[in-house]
Amino acid sequence: MIPCIIALIVSAVMSIFSAGHRKLALEALRCVLRKATLRPCETGMDERMRAEAVARVLRYSPHAARVVNRHFEAVSAVFFIISMASFAYSALSVYNFYYYGNCEGPAATTACFLNTVTGDYGRFSEPKDLVAPTELDGLVIGDTGARNTIIEFGCFTCPYTRGAEPVVKRLLAENNGSLRYVFKPFPLPNHNNSYDIARAVLCANRQGKAWELRDSVFSNQKECVSGGMQVIETLASGTGLDMNRFRQCMDNNETGAELDNYIRQGKEARIYVTPTFFVNGKPLVGPKPIEEFRRAMKAEGWGGG
């Protein structure tokens, strides 16, 4: 019966795209119904499937072909269970993607393939379970009394964080004096050199050069990912830093505790992908058009461009 069920599922799906598979789907359905009532499959589909499976395996291993022929129902059952588990996981991924903006669900720490394929990080519904941080420390531009506050958790080696930079710069330019922007480094563990690069930018911040190094890192992101600290030191030197102080800061891990604090804040905010923004407390996940930031600022009753 299992082979007929597999044939029914596959043929039913394929029949959506091919009229030729509709006949097979009907044949498989009749086979399943007869097997369910303890009658033999009169269409012979199960035997044809056995013969085809054995013939395919025989090309590679006669011994394996004998095993498949002898235990065809059991082998089919194993493949059926695997297929159903895969289908269930796929269905769960789609559910999580719709409700949480990520196919791995609220506990995810990185983007998933659906985010990459669709370029979406929560457009269908607002990301659930994100908690706006109350601490406003970080790399800050703008006055503390500004009408709008945007907090970004970003990873310096994340291409999506880099992709959001043009919109961030436009927002800062058009809301001069009415926007406070806070960048909190949130290095992702699966991104090469992300933690050390974040420490380096924080070291540059101690000499008032954080934004210069930050921009330089994003402009040379691929080189930073592959070259690590060798590239970072070259970029840092180009920003006019006192390199002796910079190297001492890095060697002594003087900014490690500060960075770990931002990571803690990100985890408490339940960040699962970078960049994640909080616009006056409202979450926006992933690169977004500037219009979405404008709407988020106005929706909270603030000014904004």
N, C-alpha and C positions, 0 to 999 in steps of 0.2 A: 504493500500500500504506500510506503514511504516514497518509492521512486515516482509513483503516479502523482503524489502530492507535490513533489519537487517539480515535476513536469507541468503540473497545473499552474503553479505559482509563476514559473519562468515564462510559460506560454501566455499566461494572462497578461503579464507585464509587456511582453513583446507584441502581443496582439494590439496594443494601443498604437504601435508604430507600424505594424505589418499585418495586412489582411491574411497573409499566408499562415500566420501563427494562430489565427482564430479557430481554424479547424483543429489544430493540435490541442488548443485549450479546451474545446468541447470534448474531444476524445479523452483527454486526461480527466476531465470532470466525470465523464461516464465511468471511467476506470475507478476513480476514487469512490463514487457512489456504490458501485458493485462490491468493491473491497470492504466498504463500511458495513455492508449487509451480508458479509461472509460468503460472497459469490466470487468466482474467478473473473479476472478482467478479460472479457471476451474480445477486446480490441487487439490484444497482444502487445500493447504499448510497453508494459513492464518488461517483457522478454526482449523487445527491440532495444530498450534502454540498456538492459544487461549486456546484450551482444555488442552494442556500440561501445560501452564502457570497457568491456574486456578487450575488444579490438584495439582501442586506443592505448590501453596500458600495455598490451602485448608488444607494442613497438619498442618499449623501453625495458620490460622485464617479464619474461614468461612466468617466473615464480609469482610475481605480484599479480599477474593476470589470473592465475589459478586461484589465488586468494580472493580476488574480487569476484570471480565467478562463483566460488563456493559460499562466500559470505556477502553476497550482493545486498541483501536487505540490511544487514548490520552496517556495511559501509555507507549505504544510502542514508541510514538513520543518523550516522555521525555527521555527514555533510548537511543533513537537514537541520540538526541542532546548531551547527556552526552558522548556517545561513540565517536561522531565526535569531540567533544571538546578535549577528551582524545587523540584521534588520532592526532589532530592538534598540541597539546602540545608536544606529543612524537616526531612528525616530526620536530618541532622547536628545541627540545632538541638535536636531532641528527645533525641538521644544525649547531647549536651553537657549539656542540662538535667538529665538523669537522673544522669550521672556526676560533673558538676562543680557542679551547682546553678545553672548559667547557660547559656543557649543559645549564647553566644558562645565558650564553652570557657574553659580556664584562663588565657588571655591577656586575657580581657575586663576592661574598666575600669569598666563600668557595668552596671546591671541591664538585662535585655532584656524583650521583650513577654511572654514566658512567665512570668517572675517577677511582672510586674504583673498579668497575667490570673489566675494561680493563687494569688498571694500567698505562693508558696513560694520558698525560697532554698536548698534543699538537704535537704528532709525525706526524700526518697526514698533518698538515700545521703549519707554525710558528704562535705562539700566536699573535693575532692582538691587536693593541691599547696599548700594553705595552710601557712605556716610560722610558728609562734608566735614573736613577737618576744622577744628576750632583754633588751632595754632597757626599764626600767620608769619612764622619765621621762614627763612629761605633766601633765595636771591630775589630781591624786591626792587621793582621800579614803580614810582608813583607815591603820592602823599598818603599818609595813613588816614586822612579825612576824605579821600576820594569817594565819589558817589558809587562807583562800581568796583568790585573786587573779583579778580579771576585768579584762581589757584590752579596751577598745572603740576601734575606729577609726570615727569618725563625721564626717559632714558637716553643718554647721549649717543649710544650706539644703535638706537632703534630707528629704522628708516621712517616709521610712521610719525615719531616725534619730530624728526627733521622735516617731514612733509607738512607738518602743521605750522612751521616757523613763518612762512609768508603771511598767513592769516594773523598770527600773533603780532607781527610787526605792523600790519595794517591797523589792527585794533589799537595798538599803542599810539600810532600816529594820529588816528582820527579822534581819539579820546584823550588827547593830551590834557592832563590836569584833572580829568574826571575818572581815571581808571588806575587802580592799584593792581599790579600784576605780580604774582608770587610764583616763582619756579622752585619746586622741591625735587631734587634729584632722586630718582627711583630706579637704580640700576637693576636690570633684569638678569638673573643668574645664567640664563642661556645665551646671553650676548657677550661675545668676547671682549675682555678689557673694560667692560662697562663700569665695574666698581672702581677700578683705579682711575679711570678718566673722570668719574664724578669726584673722587678725592682731589684730583688735580685742579679741577675748576674751583672747588672750595678753597684750595690753597691759594689760587689766584685771587679769590675774593678777599683774602686777608691783606692783599696789596692793592685792592681796589680795581682789579683787572678781570673780574669774573666774567663780565659780559663780553669783553674782547676775546677771551679764550673760549667761552661758550660758542660764540659765533664762528670762531675759527675751527672748532671741533666739528660743528655741524657742516661747515663748508668742505671739510676734509674727512668726512665720516668713514668712508671706506678705508682710507689709509690708517686712520686711528684704530679701526677694528683689527686690521691685519698687522700693523706695526707696533701697536701698544705704546709703551712709555717712551720709546725712542722717537716716535713721531710726535707724541705729546710734548716732549721737551723741546723739540724744534719749534712747534707752534707756540709754546709758552715763551720761548726766547723772542719770537717775533712780536709779541704783545708788549714788550718792554719791561717784563718782570725782572726783579732782582733774582737771578737764577740760583745764587747760593741760598737765599732764603727759601726759594721754591723747593729746591732739592732737600733741604733740611726738613721742610714741612712734610714732604712726601716720605722721606726716609724714617722719620719719627712718627709717621701716621697721625699727625696732629689734627687732621680733620676726620679721622675714622669715626669717632664718637658722634660728631655732628651728622655725618652721613647716615650712620646707623639709626639716629633719631628720626631722620626723614623716612627711612625705610619702615621704621615702626609706625610712623604716622600713616604711611601708605597702606600698610597691612590693616591698620585699624579702620581706615577708610574703605577697605575691601577692594583695593585696586586689583584688577585682573589683567589689564593691558595698558600700555602707554602709547600715546599720551592720554591721560584722563584729566579733564578740566572740571572745575566747580565754579560756575558763574553765579555769583551772589548766592552760593549754596546749591544751585541746580547743576546736576552732573551732565556733562557732555563727554562721550567716550570716543576716542579716535579722532583723526583729522576731520574737521567739519567745515562747511562753507561759512564765510563770515556772517551771512544772514542768520544762521542759527545762533551765533553768539549775540548778535544784535537783538534777536527776538527774546533770548533768555534774559538779557539785561532789562529789556522793557517789560517783560512779563512779571518781573518782581517789583514793578513800580519804580524802577530807577531811571536815571537819565539815559545816558549812553548815546552813541552816535546813531 
